Amino acid sequence: NGRGIPVGIVPSEGKPAVEVVLTVLHAGGKFGGGGYAVSGGLHGVGVSVVNALSSKVSVEVKTDGYRWTQDYKTGAPTAPLARNEATEETGTTVTFWADPDVFETTEYSFETLARRFQEMAFLNKGLSISLTDERAAHVDEEGKPLSVKYHYEGGIVDFVTYLNSR
């Protein structure tokens, strides 16, 4: 996991940075050190658009020594950012439920998502991405939910190795 989306108050917005990232277009990557060196997103609009088009979004951030949580409904926070138990872990988990009133289908292909997340992990050296399919009918041969985790310390070098092994 990365450092976690910052949770401090953005003075110009009067809101925690994580809330700004999830609710304001073009806000991603602006916090702490001038932005990201590499991004798999769409110029800061990705997660805010996902939030706006979802019936529910839950974000969990582990940073600054704590686990922080906040839920959203159709793009708006349902409660203030909550500081939870202490932790030494870092990272961000975003879970979303696409709004069926917006999309004609909310059924996702595990294989398509897994492939895209693997590409993102190759492009962002050291990033860990986990995907678990919690739908009842989507299990492996042992009856466990389909799950993958990608992490490539070598980034593009690992991608070339992967391609050469196929």
N, CA, C and O of each residue as an XYZ file, in Angstrom:
664
protein
N       0.824     -1.184      0.000
C       0.000      0.000      0.000
C       0.867      1.245      0.000
O       2.016      1.225      0.441
N       0.305      2.306     -0.493
C       1.003      3.581     -0.508
C       0.857      4.297      0.818
O       0.543      3.684      1.838
N       1.085      5.576      0.794
C       1.055      6.373      2.029
C      -0.356      6.634      2.525
O      -0.542      7.013      3.681
N      -1.344      6.440      1.680
C      -2.726      6.757      2.032
C      -3.052      8.173      1.599
O      -2.213      9.068      1.703
N      -4.260      8.376      1.116
C      -4.683      9.723      0.746
C      -4.609     10.582      2.005
O      -5.086     10.158      3.058
N      -4.032     11.762      1.926
C      -3.942     12.622      3.116
C      -5.317     12.926      3.713
O      -6.320     12.988      3.002
N      -5.341     13.111      5.023
C      -6.598     13.367      5.727
C      -6.646     14.753      6.365
O      -7.667     15.146      6.929
N      -5.548     15.487      6.274
C      -5.522     16.833      6.851
C      -6.471     17.773      6.124
O      -6.871     17.517      4.988
N      -6.820     18.851      6.786
C      -7.745     19.833      6.216
C      -7.052     20.620      5.101
O      -5.935     21.107      5.272
N      -7.728     20.736      3.966
C      -7.262     21.575      2.864
C      -7.794     22.980      3.156
O      -9.004     23.200      3.109
N      -6.911     23.927      3.455
C      -7.364     25.258      3.882
C      -8.340     25.931      2.917
O      -9.314     26.547      3.349
N      -8.083     25.817      1.623
C      -8.954     26.491      0.653
C     -10.347     25.874      0.579
O     -11.289     26.520      0.118
N     -10.482     24.626      1.031
C     -11.771     23.931      0.963
C     -12.430     23.783      2.332
O     -13.648     23.632      2.430
N     -11.615     23.827      3.389
C     -12.152     23.625      4.732
C     -12.609     22.199      4.983
O     -13.437     21.948      5.858
N     -12.065     21.265      4.209
C     -12.450     19.853      4.311
C     -11.193     18.999      4.317
O     -10.134     19.444      3.873
N     -11.305     17.762      4.824
C     -10.159     16.852      4.749
C      -9.782     16.577      3.287
O     -10.646     16.524      2.412
N      -8.497     16.405      3.041
C      -8.018     16.166      1.678
C      -8.704     14.963      1.038
O      -9.047     15.009     -0.143
N      -8.909     13.893      1.794
C      -9.553     12.709      1.224
C     -10.956     13.051      0.723
O     -11.378     12.547     -0.318
N     -11.668     13.887      1.440
C     -13.009     14.293      1.002
C     -12.929     15.150     -0.260
O     -13.763     15.015     -1.156
N     -11.943     16.017     -0.333
C     -11.757     16.841     -1.531
C     -11.447     15.945     -2.732
O     -12.013     16.131     -3.809
N     -10.552     14.979     -2.546
C     -10.194     14.065     -3.635
C     -11.425     13.314     -4.133
O     -11.574     13.095     -5.336
N     -12.303     12.920     -3.220
C     -13.468     12.137     -3.608
C     -14.654     12.970     -4.087
O     -15.632     12.412     -4.585
N     -14.585     14.289     -3.947
C     -15.760     15.095     -4.309
C     -15.481     16.251     -5.264
O     -16.422     16.864     -5.768
N     -14.218     16.563     -5.522
C     -13.895     17.716     -6.363
C     -13.133     17.250     -7.604
O     -12.120     16.559     -7.492
N     -13.620     17.628     -8.779
C     -12.922     17.283    -10.016
C     -11.526     17.886    -10.036
O     -11.317     19.000     -9.556
N     -10.583     17.158    -10.585
C      -9.191     17.588    -10.766
C      -8.439     17.798     -9.459
O      -7.427     18.498     -9.439
N      -8.917     17.204     -8.368
C      -8.251     17.399     -7.076
C      -7.180     16.353     -6.800
O      -6.295     16.601     -5.981
N      -7.224     15.211     -7.440
C      -6.288     14.129     -7.140
C      -4.852     14.490     -7.438
O      -4.567     15.193     -8.407
N      -3.937     14.004     -6.594
C      -2.512     14.170     -6.827
C      -1.942     15.524     -6.464
O      -0.758     15.763     -6.701
N      -2.733     16.418     -5.899
C      -2.242     17.758     -5.591
C      -1.709     17.883     -4.175
O      -1.194     18.937     -3.803
N      -1.820     16.840     -3.387
C      -1.527     16.973     -1.974
C      -0.182     16.373     -1.619
O       0.079     15.210     -1.928
N       0.663     17.139     -0.982
C       1.918     16.629     -0.452
C       2.988     16.460     -1.495
O       3.013     15.436     -2.177
N       3.859     17.405     -1.646
C       5.006     17.254     -2.521
C       4.732     17.538     -3.984
O       5.539     17.159     -4.832
N       3.648     18.178     -4.308
C       3.424     18.623     -5.672
C       2.850     17.597     -6.620
O       2.820     17.845     -7.825
N       2.396     16.468     -6.140
C       1.738     15.518     -7.021
C       2.479     14.207     -7.126
O       3.531     14.008     -6.517
N       1.911     13.328     -7.903
C       2.466     11.994     -8.065
C       3.415     11.951     -9.249
O       3.229     12.675    -10.227
N       4.426     11.110     -9.161
C       5.341     10.922    -10.282
C       4.673     10.106    -11.378
O       4.916     10.339    -12.562
N       3.832      9.151    -10.993
C       3.137      8.287    -11.937
C       1.693      8.176    -11.495
O       1.412      8.103    -10.299
N       0.780      8.163    -12.443
C      -0.625      8.032    -12.103
C      -1.315      7.137    -13.109
O      -1.006      7.173    -14.300
N      -2.243      6.341    -12.632
C      -3.029      5.506    -13.529
C      -4.401      6.089    -13.757
O      -5.269      5.429    -14.328
N      -4.612      7.318    -13.320
C      -5.937      7.919    -13.374
C      -6.131      8.877    -14.520
O      -5.337      8.929    -15.460
N      -7.205      9.634    -14.422
C      -7.621     10.529    -15.493
C      -7.554     11.981    -15.039
O      -8.586     12.644    -14.932
N      -6.367     12.473    -14.776
C      -6.163     13.886    -14.459
C      -6.948     14.336    -13.234
O      -7.421     15.471    -13.178
N      -7.085     13.449    -12.257
C      -7.744     13.828    -11.022
C      -9.254     13.758    -11.052
O      -9.903     14.209    -10.108
N      -9.836     13.208    -12.102
C     -11.296     13.131    -12.145
C     -11.814     11.734    -11.839
O     -13.007     11.578    -11.578
N     -10.974     10.724    -11.860
C     -11.421      9.342    -11.736
C     -12.263      9.037    -10.527
O     -13.434      8.686    -10.667
N     -11.700      9.161     -9.336
C     -12.421      8.737     -8.138
C     -13.580      9.677     -7.809
O     -14.582      9.234     -7.246
N     -13.469     10.950     -8.143
C     -14.591     11.858     -7.873
C     -15.776     11.540     -8.785
O     -16.929     11.680     -8.376
N     -15.500     11.117    -10.007
C     -16.579     10.732    -10.919
C     -17.188      9.403    -10.486
O     -18.409      9.243    -10.497
N     -16.339      8.452    -10.107
C     -16.855      7.179     -9.584
C     -17.770      7.456     -8.397
O     -18.849      6.873     -8.293
N     -17.346      8.334     -7.515
C     -18.145      8.680     -6.342
C     -19.495      9.269     -6.751
O     -20.534      8.878     -6.219
N     -19.477     10.195     -7.681
C     -20.715     10.854     -8.106
C     -21.688      9.887     -8.767
O     -22.902     10.079     -8.696
N     -21.161      8.849     -9.410
C     -22.011      7.909    -10.145
C     -22.277      6.619     -9.374
O     -22.727      5.627     -9.947
N     -21.997      6.640     -8.080
C     -22.196      5.455     -7.248
C     -23.288      5.696     -6.218
O     -23.417      6.791     -5.669
N     -24.063      4.663     -5.970
C     -25.079      4.786     -4.930
C     -24.427      4.836     -3.553
O     -24.990      5.395     -2.612
N     -23.228      4.244     -3.439
C     -22.480      4.280     -2.184
C     -20.996      4.138     -2.483
O     -20.602      3.397     -3.384
N     -20.179      4.853     -1.721
C     -18.725      4.700     -1.741
C     -18.259      4.688     -0.296
O     -18.695      5.501      0.519
N     -17.374      3.763      0.007
C     -16.733      3.727      1.324
C     -15.239      3.864      1.111
O     -14.658      3.169      0.277
N     -14.617      4.759      1.864
C     -13.170      4.925      1.779
C     -12.565      4.650      3.152
O     -13.071      5.095      4.183
N     -11.476      3.908      3.127
C     -10.708      3.633      4.339
C      -9.277      4.058      4.049
O      -8.667      3.601      3.083
N      -8.751      4.929      4.885
C      -7.383      5.414      4.716
C      -6.607      5.098      5.986
O      -7.048      5.396      7.096
N      -5.454      4.495      5.799
C      -4.554      4.245      6.922
C      -3.357      5.165      6.732
O      -2.515      4.950      5.860
N      -3.306      6.188      7.565
C      -2.239      7.182      7.475
C      -2.161      7.947      8.784
O      -3.104      7.942      9.576
N      -1.054      8.591      9.000
C      -0.866      9.426     10.190
C      -1.138      8.672     11.487
O      -1.555      9.267     12.480
N      -0.898      7.354     11.476
C      -1.025      6.557     12.688
C      -2.416      6.059     13.018
O      -2.621      5.463     14.075
N      -3.385      6.293     12.129
C      -4.764      5.872     12.392
C      -5.420      5.311     11.140
O      -4.937      5.493     10.022
N      -6.540      4.621     11.364
C      -7.425      4.187     10.277
C      -8.580      5.176     10.242
O      -9.267      5.384     11.242
N      -8.783      5.779      9.082
C      -9.818      6.793      8.889
C     -10.873      6.245      7.934
O     -10.534      5.529      6.992
N     -12.137      6.567      8.158
C     -13.194      6.078      7.274
C     -14.203      7.185      6.981
O     -14.424      8.096      7.779
N     -14.798      7.063      5.809
C     -15.877      7.972      5.435
C     -16.707      7.297      4.352
O     -16.168      6.641      3.460
N     -18.018      7.464      4.439
C     -18.937      6.932      3.437
C     -19.575      8.086      2.672
O     -19.702      9.205      3.170
N     -19.972      7.767      1.441
C     -20.591      8.747      0.550
C     -21.821      8.127     -0.096
O     -21.899      6.911     -0.270
N     -22.772      8.972     -0.447
C     -23.949      8.538     -1.198
C     -24.104      9.489     -2.373
O     -24.214     10.701     -2.193
N     -24.111      8.932     -3.569
C     -24.187      9.703     -4.821
C     -23.302     10.948     -4.784
O     -23.728     12.041     -5.156
N     -22.075     10.761     -4.333
C     -21.076     11.819     -4.395
C     -20.954     12.707     -3.182
O     -20.026     13.513     -3.110
N     -21.850     12.591     -2.231
C     -21.810     13.468     -1.054
C     -21.502     12.654      0.200
O     -21.996     11.537      0.355
N     -20.684     13.215      1.097
C     -20.395     12.487      2.334
C     -21.661     12.316      3.169
O     -22.496     13.216      3.248
N     -21.786     11.150      3.785
C     -22.945     10.903      4.647
C     -22.636     11.235      6.102
O     -23.539     11.311      6.935
N     -21.356     11.431      6.403
C     -20.913     11.790      7.757
C     -19.497     12.340      7.643
O     -18.831     12.131      6.629
N     -19.038     13.033      8.663
C     -17.656     13.538      8.632
C     -16.641     12.391      8.621
O     -16.960     11.263      8.997
N     -15.434     12.691      8.192
C     -14.339     11.731      8.243
C     -14.155     11.280      9.688
O     -14.072     12.106     10.597
N     -14.090      9.966      9.895
C     -13.980      9.425     11.256
C     -12.589      8.856     11.499
O     -12.076      8.075     10.697
N     -11.988      9.255     12.613
C     -10.714      8.674     13.030
C     -11.032      7.454     13.880
O     -11.773      7.538     14.860
N     -10.458      6.311     13.490
C     -10.706      5.054     14.180
C      -9.453      4.631     14.948
O      -8.681      5.480     15.393
N      -9.254      3.345     15.101
C      -8.157      2.825     15.916
C      -6.785      3.177     15.333
O      -6.642      3.460     14.143
N      -5.804      3.150     16.202
C      -4.424      3.403     15.794
C      -3.912      2.243     14.943
O      -4.299      1.092     15.146
N      -3.040      2.558     13.992
C      -2.418      1.539     13.150
C      -1.090      2.059     12.634
O      -0.894      3.263     12.471
N      -0.196      1.139     12.382
C       1.074      1.506     11.756
C       1.022      1.280     10.252
O       1.956      1.640      9.535
N      -0.061      0.688      9.773
C      -0.208      0.427      8.344
C      -0.519      1.724      7.602
O      -0.947      2.713      8.196
N      -0.293      1.695      6.295
C      -0.658      2.822      5.445
C      -1.357      2.295      4.205
O      -1.210      1.127      3.845
N      -2.113      3.156      3.563
C      -2.770      2.789      2.316
C      -4.205      3.261      2.280
O      -4.741      3.773      3.263
N      -4.810      3.078      1.131
C      -6.186      3.512      0.906
C      -6.969      2.393      0.247
O      -6.487      1.745     -0.683
N      -8.177      2.171      0.733
C      -9.105      1.229      0.115
C     -10.383      1.984     -0.212
O     -10.971      2.636      0.651
N     -10.804      1.889     -1.467
C     -12.057      2.510     -1.895
C     -12.967      1.400     -2.402
O     -12.585      0.622     -3.277
N     -14.169      1.334     -1.849
C     -15.168      0.359     -2.281
C     -16.369      1.134     -2.795
O     -16.849      2.059     -2.141
N     -16.854      0.748     -3.978
C     -17.982      1.489     -4.547
C     -19.065      0.547     -5.037
O     -18.809     -0.605     -5.387
N     -20.276      1.067     -5.051
C     -21.436      0.374     -5.577
C     -22.003      1.267     -6.679
O     -22.610      2.299     -6.394
N     -21.806      0.872     -7.928
C     -22.296      1.674     -9.052
C     -23.810      1.842     -8.942
O     -24.522      0.906     -8.578
N     -24.285      3.022     -9.256
C     -25.700      3.341     -9.129
C     -26.488      2.708    -10.279
O     -26.289      3.075    -11.437
N     -27.377      1.767     -9.973
C     -28.153      1.123    -11.037
C     -29.130      2.080    -11.724
O     -29.645      1.768    -12.797
N     -29.386      3.235    -11.118
C     -30.227      4.237    -11.776
C     -29.451      4.983    -12.862
O     -30.046      5.629    -13.724
N     -28.123      4.889    -12.816
C     -27.271      5.564    -13.800
C     -26.813      4.587    -14.884
O     -26.791      4.928    -16.066
N     -26.450      3.375    -14.475
C     -25.890      2.390    -15.401
C     -26.898      1.294    -15.702
O     -27.605      0.825    -14.810
N     -26.959      0.891    -16.962
C     -27.894     -0.172    -17.326
C     -27.433     -1.526    -16.812
O     -28.245     -2.433    -16.630
N     -26.136     -1.667    -16.577
C     -25.636     -2.893    -15.961
C     -24.594     -2.537    -14.907
O     -23.767     -1.646    -15.100
N     -24.655     -3.243    -13.807
C     -23.650     -3.052    -12.757
C     -22.927     -4.372    -12.485
O     -22.362     -4.579    -11.411
N     -22.958     -5.242    -13.464
C     -22.263     -6.529    -13.386
C     -20.861     -6.348    -13.968
O     -20.709     -5.874    -15.093
N     -19.844     -6.724    -13.204
C     -18.463     -6.522    -13.628
C     -17.788     -7.842    -13.947
O     -18.120     -8.878    -13.370
N     -16.850     -7.797    -14.859
C     -16.059     -8.963    -15.208
C     -14.809     -8.986    -14.334
O     -13.967     -8.092    -14.418
N     -14.695    -10.009    -13.500
C     -13.521    -10.150    -12.648
C     -12.253    -10.190    -13.494
O     -11.253     -9.558    -13.153
N     -12.297    -10.929    -14.589
C     -11.121    -11.081    -15.443
C     -10.685     -9.743    -16.049
O      -9.492     -9.445    -16.107
N     -11.644     -8.946    -16.496
C     -11.316     -7.639    -17.077
C     -10.698     -6.720    -16.028
O      -9.689     -6.064    -16.285
N     -11.305     -6.677    -14.856
C     -10.764     -5.840    -13.784
C      -9.380     -6.327    -13.354
O      -8.474     -5.521    -13.140
N      -9.220     -7.636    -13.228
C      -7.926     -8.191    -12.812
C      -6.836     -7.820    -13.808
O      -5.728     -7.458    -13.411
N      -7.140     -7.908    -15.087
C      -6.162     -7.565    -16.125
C      -5.779     -6.081    -16.042
O      -4.600     -5.739    -16.122
N      -6.760     -5.215    -15.884
C      -6.490     -3.772    -15.798
C      -5.690     -3.435    -14.539
O      -4.769     -2.619    -14.585
N      -6.039     -4.057    -13.428
C      -5.313     -3.790    -12.184
C      -3.875     -4.296    -12.262
O      -2.966     -3.688    -11.697
N      -3.674     -5.405    -12.961
C      -2.309     -5.901    -13.145
C      -1.502     -4.894    -13.965
O      -0.345     -4.619    -13.647
N      -2.105     -4.349    -15.009
C      -1.421     -3.329    -15.814
C      -1.056     -2.124    -14.954
O       0.048     -1.590    -15.062
N      -1.980     -1.699    -14.102
C      -1.712     -0.554    -13.231
C      -0.576     -0.862    -12.260
O       0.252      0.003    -11.974
N      -0.537     -2.086    -11.756
C       0.535     -2.470    -10.831
C       1.889     -2.480    -11.542
O       2.895     -2.075    -10.960
N       1.922     -2.937    -12.784
C       3.169     -2.892    -13.554
C       3.619     -1.445    -13.765
O       4.809     -1.144    -13.676
N       2.675     -0.557    -14.041
C       3.000      0.837    -14.346
C       3.376      1.659    -13.117
O       4.009      2.707    -13.240
N       2.992      1.193    -11.946
C       3.262      1.922    -10.701
C       4.133      1.053     -9.805
O       3.643      0.413     -8.875
N       5.411      1.039    -10.091
C       6.377      0.198     -9.392
C       6.184      0.267     -7.876
O       6.164      1.347     -7.285
N       6.043     -0.912     -7.259
C       5.914     -0.995     -5.808
C       4.489     -0.910     -5.290
O       4.250     -1.151     -4.107
N       3.538     -0.570     -6.152
C       2.137     -0.465     -5.740
C       1.538     -1.854     -5.549
O       1.787     -2.753     -6.352
N       0.759     -2.031     -4.501
C       0.021     -3.277     -4.288
C      -1.447     -3.034     -4.593
O      -2.047     -2.085     -4.088
N      -2.019     -3.893     -5.419
C      -3.440     -3.808     -5.749
C      -4.051     -5.175     -5.498
O      -3.561     -6.189     -5.995
N      -5.127     -5.192     -4.721
C      -5.846     -6.435     -4.437
C      -7.254     -6.324     -4.992
O      -7.870     -5.259     -4.953
N      -7.753     -7.435     -5.508
C      -9.121     -7.501     -6.022
C      -9.744     -8.788     -5.514
O      -9.194     -9.873     -5.705
N     -10.891     -8.662     -4.869
C     -11.627     -9.830     -4.388
C     -13.055     -9.735     -4.891
O     -13.718     -8.711     -4.724
N     -13.519    -10.803     -5.504
C     -14.886    -10.874     -6.008
C     -15.742    -11.520     -4.924
O     -15.652    -12.726     -4.694
N     -16.559    -10.731     -4.271
C     -17.343    -11.223     -3.142
C     -18.723    -11.732     -3.545
O     -19.538    -12.055     -2.681
N     -18.991    -11.806     -4.844
C     -20.278    -12.345     -5.286
C     -20.311    -13.849     -5.014
O     -19.328    -14.552     -5.252
N     -21.425    -14.325     -4.524
C     -21.550    -15.720     -4.086
C     -21.203    -16.731     -5.177
O     -20.596    -17.761     -4.883
N     -21.564    -16.467     -6.395
C     -21.352    -17.432     -7.477
C     -19.952    -17.363     -8.086
O     -19.640    -18.127     -8.999
N     -19.123    -16.475     -7.602
C     -17.794    -16.277     -8.184
C     -16.725    -16.765     -7.214
O     -16.130    -15.984     -6.471
N     -16.497    -18.079     -7.241
C     -15.541    -18.693     -6.321
C     -14.538    -19.539     -7.091
O     -14.768    -19.907     -8.243
N     -13.419    -19.842     -6.433
C     -12.415    -20.702     -7.050
C     -12.762    -22.171     -6.802
O     -13.819    -22.486     -6.255
N     -11.862    -23.057     -7.210
C     -12.120    -24.498     -7.085
C     -12.238    -24.966     -5.635
O     -12.762    -26.050     -5.378
N     -11.755    -24.161     -4.683
C     -11.872    -24.498     -3.260
C     -13.095    -23.856     -2.611
O     -13.317    -24.001     -1.409
N     -13.886    -23.146     -3.413
C     -15.071    -22.490     -2.882
C     -14.801    -21.137     -2.239
O     -15.689    -20.559     -1.613
N     -13.579    -20.629     -2.389
C     -13.220    -19.325     -1.827
C     -13.467    -18.235     -2.868
O     -13.408    -18.501     -4.069
N     -13.742    -17.010     -2.417
C     -13.949    -15.917     -3.383
C     -12.737    -15.755     -4.298
O     -11.594    -15.898     -3.863
N     -13.002    -15.454     -5.571
C     -11.908    -15.171     -6.497
C     -11.139    -13.966     -5.975
O     -11.734    -12.959     -5.593
N      -9.825    -14.073     -5.962
C      -9.010    -12.999     -5.413
C      -7.641    -12.995     -6.083
O      -7.058    -14.050     -6.333
N      -7.136    -11.803     -6.369
C      -5.785    -11.648     -6.902
C      -5.118    -10.482     -6.194
O      -5.780     -9.564     -5.710
N      -3.806    -10.537     -6.143
C      -3.030     -9.423     -5.600
C      -1.842     -9.214     -6.519
O      -1.145    -10.161     -6.882
N      -1.622     -7.967     -6.889
C      -0.516     -7.627     -7.778
C       0.436     -6.671     -7.069
O       0.017     -5.722     -6.407
N       1.714     -6.945     -7.226
C       2.757     -6.086     -6.661
C       4.034     -6.366     -7.444
O       4.510     -7.501     -7.481
N       4.582     -5.341     -8.061
C       5.780     -5.511     -8.875
C       6.824     -4.478     -8.469
O       6.711     -3.299     -8.805
N       7.828     -4.931     -7.751
C       8.904     -4.025     -7.334
C       9.684     -3.499     -8.531
O      10.231     -2.398     -8.485
N       9.735     -4.289     -9.605
C      10.493     -3.879    -10.785
C       9.694     -3.086    -11.800
O      10.259     -2.592    -12.775
N       8.394     -2.954    -11.593
C       7.564     -2.177    -12.513
C       7.637     -2.680    -13.942
O       7.328     -3.839    -14.218
N       8.044     -1.807    -14.844
C       8.102     -2.132    -16.273
C       9.072     -3.285    -16.544
O       8.829     -4.099    -17.435
N      10.154     -3.360    -15.791
C      11.096     -4.477    -15.955
C      10.370     -5.796    -15.685
O      10.551     -6.771    -16.415
N       9.557     -5.820    -14.643
C       8.768     -7.016    -14.346
C       7.749     -7.291    -15.449
O       7.449     -8.448    -15.746
N       7.222     -6.237    -16.052
C       6.267     -6.408    -17.148
C       6.936     -7.089    -18.339
O       6.363     -7.996    -18.941
N       8.136     -6.655    -18.673
C       8.873     -7.270    -19.784
C       9.155     -8.740    -19.467
O       9.002     -9.604    -20.331
N       9.562     -9.020    -18.242
C       9.792    -10.409    -17.825
C       8.511    -11.221    -17.965
O       8.538    -12.352    -18.448
N       7.394    -10.644    -17.542
C       6.092    -11.301    -17.654
C       5.762    -11.597    -19.121
O       5.343    -12.706    -19.453
N       5.950    -10.614    -19.986
C       5.666    -10.811    -21.413
C       6.548    -11.898    -22.014
O       6.082    -12.713    -22.811
N       7.810    -11.909    -21.635
C       8.742    -12.900    -22.177
C       8.457    -14.311    -21.675
O       8.889    -15.284    -22.293
N       7.740    -14.434    -20.571
C       7.443    -15.756    -20.008
C       6.202    -16.393    -20.631
O       5.903    -17.559    -20.374
N       5.499    -15.644    -21.429
C       4.231    -16.139    -21.995
C       4.438    -16.899    -23.266
O       3.474    -17.378    -23.863
